[in-house]
């Protein structure tokens, strides 16, 4: 299983703040995970359509899209955070 967390407008578009899912065969990177999630339905596709505006964290550390993901990982998907 993989723990997915969604934040800000990603959460709003998907309609939930997270979920636990079995990691499908052939999904071994964050990019492959996003590809698979997009195919889960229109809400996911809308939330993940602008990849250049998304950030990923794997096990609470920022990660590039080619970062490996495996069962037991926590993956957070969110827009960039700005502050002042």
Residue pairs with C-beta under 8 A, 6 or more apart in sequence:
1 20
1 21
1 22
1 23
1 71
1 72
2 20
2 21
2 22
2 23
2 33
2 69
2 70
2 71
2 72
2 73
2 74
2 75
3 18
3 20
3 73
3 74
3 75
4 18
4 19
4 20
4 21
4 37
4 74
4 75
4 76
4 77
5 17
5 18
5 74
5 75
5 76
5 77
6 14
6 16
6 17
6 18
6 47
6 76
6 77
6 78
7 17
7 76
7 77
7 78
7 79
8 78
8 79
9 47
9 79
10 47
10 48
10 54
10 77
10 78
10 79
11 17
13 43
13 46
13 47
14 43
14 44
14 47
15 43
22 71
23 33
23 69
23 70
23 71
24 36
26 32
27 33
27 35
27 36
27 69
28 68
28 69
28 70
29 65
29 66
29 67
29 68
29 69
30 56
30 58
30 63
30 64
30 65
30 66
30 67
30 69
30 75
31 65
31 66
32 69
33 69
33 75
34 48
34 51
34 54
34 56
34 65
34 77
37 44
37 48
38 44
38 45
38 48
38 49
39 45
47 77
48 54
48 77
51 65
53 79
53 80
54 77
54 78
54 79
55 62
55 77
55 78
55 79
55 80
55 81
56 62
56 63
56 64
56 65
56 67
56 75
56 76
56 77
57 63
57 75
57 76
57 78
58 67
58 68
58 69
58 73
58 74
58 75
59 73
59 74
60 74
60 76
69 75
